[in-house]
Amino acid sequence: MEQQKIIDEINYYRAQILTRLLFENDLITAGECDKLTELNRASFSPSLADLLPKTLEKSRTQS
C-alpha cells in the first residue's frame, strides 16, 4: 500500500472518531453524522469503504 493511501486511511479513521464523538455528545444529529460519514468517505476514500456501515446503527439512533 502506498504511503498516501495509508495516510488517507488514518485520516478517515480519525475523522470518523471525531464524527462519532460529536454525535455521542449530542452536538450533531444522526442525519448530520451520516452526512459527515459520506463526506469523510468522499474525502479520504478508505480502501474498505464498501465493508463499513453507511449510516448509524438503528439501535444507537433510538437511544
KACOR-V202314 format. One record per residue. N is the residue number from 1. RES is the residue in one small letter. SS is DSSP state (H for helix, E for strand, L for the rest). PHI is phi in whole degrees, -180 to 180 (999 if undefined). OMEGA is omega in whole degrees, 0 to 359 (999 if undefined). Layout:
BEGIN
n=N res=RES ss=SS phi=PHI omega=OMEGA
n=N res=RES ss=SS phi=PHI omega=OMEGA
END
This chain:
BEGIN
n=1 res=m ss=L phi=999 omega=182
n=2 res=e ss=L phi=-73 omega=186
n=3 res=q ss=H phi=-60 omega=181
n=4 res=q ss=H phi=-63 omega=179
n=5 res=k ss=H phi=-65 omega=178
n=6 res=i ss=H phi=-65 omega=178
n=7 res=i ss=H phi=-62 omega=178
n=8 res=d ss=H phi=-62 omega=178
n=9 res=e ss=H phi=-61 omega=180
n=10 res=i ss=H phi=-64 omega=180
n=11 res=n ss=H phi=-64 omega=176
n=12 res=y ss=H phi=-63 omega=180
n=13 res=y ss=H phi=-59 omega=180
n=14 res=r ss=H phi=-65 omega=179
n=15 res=a ss=H phi=-63 omega=180
n=16 res=q ss=H phi=-70 omega=177
n=17 res=i ss=H phi=-62 omega=179
n=18 res=l ss=H phi=-64 omega=179
n=19 res=t ss=H phi=-61 omega=181
n=20 res=r ss=H phi=-65 omega=178
n=21 res=l ss=H phi=-64 omega=177
n=22 res=l ss=H phi=-60 omega=180
n=23 res=f ss=H phi=-66 omega=183
n=24 res=e ss=H phi=-65 omega=178
n=25 res=n ss=L phi=-98 omega=176
n=26 res=d ss=L phi=57 omega=177
n=27 res=l ss=L phi=-94 omega=174
n=28 res=i ss=L phi=-138 omega=179
n=29 res=t ss=L phi=-84 omega=177
n=30 res=a ss=H phi=-61 omega=178
n=31 res=g ss=H phi=-64 omega=177
n=32 res=e ss=H phi=-66 omega=178
n=33 res=c ss=H phi=-63 omega=179
n=34 res=d ss=H phi=-63 omega=179
n=35 res=k ss=H phi=-65 omega=177
n=36 res=l ss=H phi=-63 omega=177
n=37 res=t ss=H phi=-61 omega=177
n=38 res=e ss=H phi=-60 omega=180
n=39 res=l ss=H phi=-65 omega=178
n=40 res=n ss=H phi=-63 omega=178
n=41 res=r ss=H phi=-64 omega=180
n=42 res=a ss=H phi=-68 omega=182
n=43 res=s ss=H phi=-75 omega=188
n=44 res=f ss=H phi=-107 omega=178
n=45 res=s ss=L phi=44 omega=179
n=46 res=p ss=L phi=-63 omega=182
n=47 res=s ss=L phi=-60 omega=185
n=48 res=l ss=L phi=-100 omega=184
n=49 res=a ss=H phi=-54 omega=181
n=50 res=d ss=H phi=-68 omega=181
n=51 res=l ss=H phi=-91 omega=183
n=52 res=l ss=L phi=-86 omega=178
n=53 res=p ss=L phi=-64 omega=182
n=54 res=k ss=L phi=-86 omega=180
n=55 res=t ss=L phi=-136 omega=177
n=56 res=l ss=L phi=-65 omega=176
n=57 res=e ss=L phi=-67 omega=181
n=58 res=k ss=H phi=-58 omega=183
n=59 res=s ss=H phi=-64 omega=181
n=60 res=r ss=H phi=-73 omega=182
n=61 res=t ss=H phi=-74 omega=181
n=62 res=q ss=H phi=-87 omega=182
n=63 res=s ss=L phi=-80 omega=999
END
